Amino acid sequence: MKKVLLINGSPRKKNTYTMLKQIEEILAAQGFGTEILNLYDYEIKDCGGCEKCIYEGGGCWRDIDDGMAEIRQKVLAADGLVLASPVYMRGVTSKFKAFADRTCAWFHCPETAGKAVMSAAVTASTGLGATGDFLKDFAVGFGARTGEYVSRKEDKMTPVREKEIRTFISLLKNDKSQYKPTPEQLIIFRVQQCLALRSGKADKVYWAEKGWLGKTRYYYPCRISPSKKLLSAMLRKILRKALKVPKNEN
């Protein structure tokens, strides 16, 4: 049975939690195992900017004694993720932001590549667009296959319907080979690829072990159109030149 981890960034079990429960019911009816993880049940210390996750690898969860080690294991064990937060000051909550900051290692060494991800948010007034952009960028940064963004205003809390998350359900059911990465995702991949060659030994070793260096177009075989393949190849050439990657580097 495939499992979905629904991550709740709200300090209360109210509107955002209600949306997650509705999504959970839809997923359970489709045969998926589910778990709601409430970030406010965990201590999550702030990122200290030490950059060990970039240059030494492994992530700060090995050095900092808090809840991130357990959260990481739950995320890695899941086939899909639902990222959810109420809108605070036109963005996610401080706890969700702390969680996102502490996953910096996944941008450089994306253990999460290929997971199906959708997002959700609730607002009292404005900020749904900015919050949705953040959640999408967060997912794209760690190599997710991205599905829908479901949002609501507090005064219009209609139940989430199955048709609103059909793409996410399809991603969960289908093999990664059927995925069509967006141009943005291909660009991020190429940026990460070149950074792995330039930023430090840990990244380079990880990417080499995964077979993600050289002319590889994406994390895994998938459906990339000829025009996107051309874009990817051109971008690789431009980035390698801009970052002064030696020609003999794979």
C-alpha positions as CSV (number, residue, x, y, z in Angstrom):
1,M,0.0,0.0,0.0
2,K,1.3,3.4,-0.9
3,K,1.4,5.9,1.9
4,V,0.8,9.7,1.9
5,L,2.1,12.0,4.7
6,L,-0.1,15.1,5.2
7,I,2.0,17.8,6.8
8,N,0.0,20.3,8.8
9,G,1.8,23.7,9.4
10,S,-0.9,25.1,11.5
11,P,-0.7,25.6,15.3
12,R,-4.4,24.7,15.6
13,K,-6.4,21.8,14.4
14,K,-9.0,24.0,12.7
15,N,-9.4,25.1,9.1
16,T,-6.2,23.8,7.6
17,Y,-6.5,20.6,9.6
18,T,-10.1,20.2,8.4
19,M,-8.9,20.4,4.8
20,L,-6.3,17.8,5.4
21,K,-8.8,15.5,7.0
22,Q,-11.0,15.9,3.9
23,I,-8.1,15.1,1.6
24,E,-7.1,12.2,3.8
25,E,-10.6,10.7,3.4
26,I,-10.4,11.0,-0.4
27,L,-7.0,9.3,-0.4
28,A,-8.1,6.6,1.9
29,A,-11.1,5.8,-0.4
30,Q,-8.6,5.4,-3.2
31,G,-6.7,2.8,-1.2
32,F,-3.8,4.8,0.1
33,G,-2.4,4.7,3.6
34,T,-2.3,8.1,5.3
35,E,-0.9,9.9,8.3
36,I,-1.3,13.5,9.3
37,L,1.9,15.0,10.8
38,N,1.3,18.2,12.9
39,L,4.5,20.2,12.8
40,Y,3.6,22.0,16.0
41,D,3.8,18.7,17.8
42,Y,7.6,18.7,17.2
43,E,10.4,20.9,18.3
44,I,12.1,22.3,15.2
45,K,15.1,24.5,15.8
46,D,16.0,27.2,13.3
47,C,18.6,26.7,10.6
48,G,21.9,28.2,11.8
49,G,23.3,28.7,8.3
50,C,26.4,26.5,9.1
51,E,26.3,25.0,5.5
52,K,27.4,21.6,6.8
53,C,24.6,20.1,4.7
54,I,26.2,21.5,1.6
55,Y,29.9,20.8,2.2
56,E,29.8,17.8,4.5
57,G,26.5,16.2,3.6
58,G,24.1,14.3,5.7
59,G,21.9,17.1,6.8
60,C,21.7,19.0,10.1
61,W,19.3,16.5,11.6
62,R,22.4,14.4,12.4
63,D,23.9,17.2,14.6
64,I,20.8,19.0,16.0
65,D,18.8,17.2,18.7
66,D,15.2,18.0,17.8
67,G,12.2,16.6,15.9
68,M,13.6,16.9,12.4
69,A,15.3,13.5,12.4
70,E,11.9,11.8,13.0
71,I,10.1,14.1,10.5
72,R,12.8,13.3,7.9
73,Q,12.3,9.6,8.3
74,K,8.5,9.9,7.9
75,V,9.0,12.1,4.8
76,L,11.4,9.6,3.2
77,A,9.1,6.7,4.0
78,A,6.1,8.3,2.3
79,D,5.3,7.9,-1.4
80,G,3.5,11.2,-1.5
81,L,3.2,14.4,0.5
82,V,0.6,17.0,1.1
83,L,2.1,20.3,2.3
84,A,-0.4,22.5,4.1
85,S,-0.3,25.8,6.0
86,P,-2.6,28.6,6.9
87,V,-1.6,32.0,5.6
88,Y,0.4,34.1,8.1
89,M,1.6,37.5,6.8
90,R,1.1,36.4,3.2
91,G,3.1,33.3,3.7
92,V,3.4,30.0,5.6
93,T,3.6,29.8,9.4
94,S,7.0,30.2,11.2
95,K,7.0,26.5,12.1
96,F,6.5,25.5,8.5
97,K,9.2,27.9,7.4
98,A,11.6,26.5,10.0
99,F,10.8,23.0,8.7
100,A,11.5,24.1,5.1
101,D,14.7,25.8,6.0
102,R,16.0,22.7,7.8
103,T,15.5,20.6,4.6
104,C,18.1,22.6,2.7
105,A,20.1,19.4,2.3
106,W,17.4,18.1,0.0
107,F,18.1,20.9,-2.5
108,H,21.7,19.9,-2.7
109,C,21.3,16.1,-2.2
110,P,17.6,15.5,-3.0
111,E,16.8,12.2,-1.3
112,T,13.2,13.2,-2.0
113,A,13.4,13.2,-5.8
114,G,10.4,11.7,-7.5
115,K,7.9,12.0,-4.6
116,A,4.3,13.0,-5.5
117,V,3.5,16.3,-3.8
118,M,0.4,18.6,-3.6
119,S,-0.2,21.6,-1.4
120,A,-3.0,23.3,0.4
121,A,-3.6,26.6,2.3
122,V,-6.3,28.6,4.0
123,T,-6.5,32.4,4.5
124,A,-8.7,34.8,6.3
125,S,-8.3,37.4,3.6
126,T,-5.3,37.5,1.2
127,G,-1.9,35.8,0.5
128,L,-3.0,32.6,-1.1
129,G,-1.1,33.3,-4.3
130,A,2.2,34.0,-2.5
131,T,1.8,31.0,-0.1
132,G,1.0,28.7,-3.0
133,D,4.1,29.9,-4.9
134,F,6.3,29.2,-1.8
135,L,4.9,25.7,-1.4
136,K,5.3,24.9,-5.1
137,D,8.9,26.2,-5.2
138,F,9.7,24.2,-2.0
139,A,8.5,21.0,-3.6
140,V,10.2,21.7,-7.0
141,G,13.4,22.4,-5.1
142,F,13.6,18.9,-3.7
143,G,12.7,17.2,-6.9
144,A,9.0,16.4,-6.4
145,R,6.4,15.5,-9.0
146,T,4.0,18.3,-8.4
147,G,0.2,18.1,-8.3
148,E,-2.5,20.5,-7.3
149,Y,-2.6,23.5,-5.0
150,V,-6.0,23.5,-3.1
151,S,-6.9,26.7,-1.3
152,R,-9.8,28.2,0.6
153,K,-10.9,31.4,2.4
154,E,-12.2,31.0,5.9
155,D,-15.6,32.2,5.0
156,K,-15.9,29.8,2.1
157,M,-14.7,26.5,3.6
158,T,-16.4,24.2,1.1
159,P,-15.3,20.5,1.3
160,V,-12.4,19.4,-0.8
161,R,-13.6,17.3,-3.7
162,E,-11.9,14.4,-5.4
163,K,-11.7,16.2,-8.7
164,E,-9.6,18.9,-7.1
165,I,-6.8,16.4,-6.4
166,R,-7.0,14.1,-9.4
167,T,-3.6,15.0,-10.7
168,F,-2.0,14.1,-7.3
169,I,-3.9,10.8,-7.2
170,S,-2.7,10.1,-10.7
171,L,0.9,10.8,-9.7
172,L,0.6,8.4,-6.8
173,K,-0.8,5.7,-9.0
174,N,1.5,6.1,-12.0
175,D,5.1,5.2,-12.4
176,K,7.7,8.0,-12.4
177,S,8.5,7.2,-16.0
178,Q,5.1,8.8,-17.0
179,Y,5.9,12.1,-15.4
180,K,6.4,15.2,-17.6
181,P,8.7,17.7,-15.8
182,T,8.0,21.4,-16.4
183,P,10.7,23.7,-17.9
184,E,11.2,25.1,-14.4
185,Q,11.9,21.7,-13.0
186,L,14.4,20.9,-15.7
187,I,16.1,24.3,-15.0
188,I,16.3,23.6,-11.3
189,F,17.7,20.2,-12.0
190,R,20.5,21.6,-14.2
191,V,21.3,24.3,-11.6
192,Q,21.5,21.7,-8.9
193,Q,23.7,19.5,-11.1
194,C,26.2,22.2,-11.7
195,L,26.2,23.2,-8.1
196,A,27.0,19.6,-7.1
197,L,30.1,19.9,-9.3
198,R,31.2,23.2,-7.8
199,S,29.9,23.5,-4.2
200,G,31.7,20.6,-2.4
201,K,32.7,17.0,-2.3
202,A,29.6,15.7,-0.5
203,D,27.2,16.9,-3.2
204,K,29.4,15.7,-6.0
205,V,29.8,12.2,-4.5
206,Y,26.1,11.9,-3.9
207,W,25.2,13.0,-7.4
208,A,27.8,10.7,-8.9
209,E,26.4,7.7,-6.9
210,K,22.9,8.5,-8.2
211,G,24.1,8.8,-11.8
212,W,22.8,12.4,-12.0
213,L,25.9,14.0,-13.4
214,G,27.1,14.3,-17.0
215,K,24.4,14.7,-19.7
216,T,21.6,13.1,-17.7
217,R,18.5,15.2,-18.3
218,Y,16.6,14.5,-15.0
219,Y,16.7,12.4,-11.8
220,Y,15.0,9.5,-13.5
221,P,13.8,8.4,-17.0
222,C,10.6,10.3,-17.7
223,R,8.7,12.0,-20.6
224,I,10.7,15.0,-21.8
225,S,9.7,16.5,-25.2
226,P,12.3,17.2,-27.9
227,S,12.0,21.0,-27.2
228,K,12.6,20.5,-23.5
229,K,15.5,18.2,-24.2
230,L,17.0,21.0,-26.3
231,L,16.4,23.5,-23.5
232,S,18.0,21.2,-21.0
233,A,21.1,20.7,-23.1
234,M,21.5,24.4,-23.8
235,L,21.1,25.3,-20.2
236,R,23.6,22.7,-19.1
237,K,26.2,24.3,-21.5
238,I,25.4,27.8,-20.3
239,L,25.6,27.0,-16.6
240,R,28.8,25.0,-16.9
241,K,30.4,27.9,-18.6
242,A,29.1,30.5,-16.2
243,L,30.2,28.4,-13.1
244,K,33.5,27.6,-14.8
245,V,33.0,23.8,-14.5
246,P,36.1,22.1,-16.1
247,K,35.3,20.3,-19.4
248,N,36.6,17.0,-18.0
249,E,34.1,17.1,-15.1
250,N,31.2,14.7,-15.7
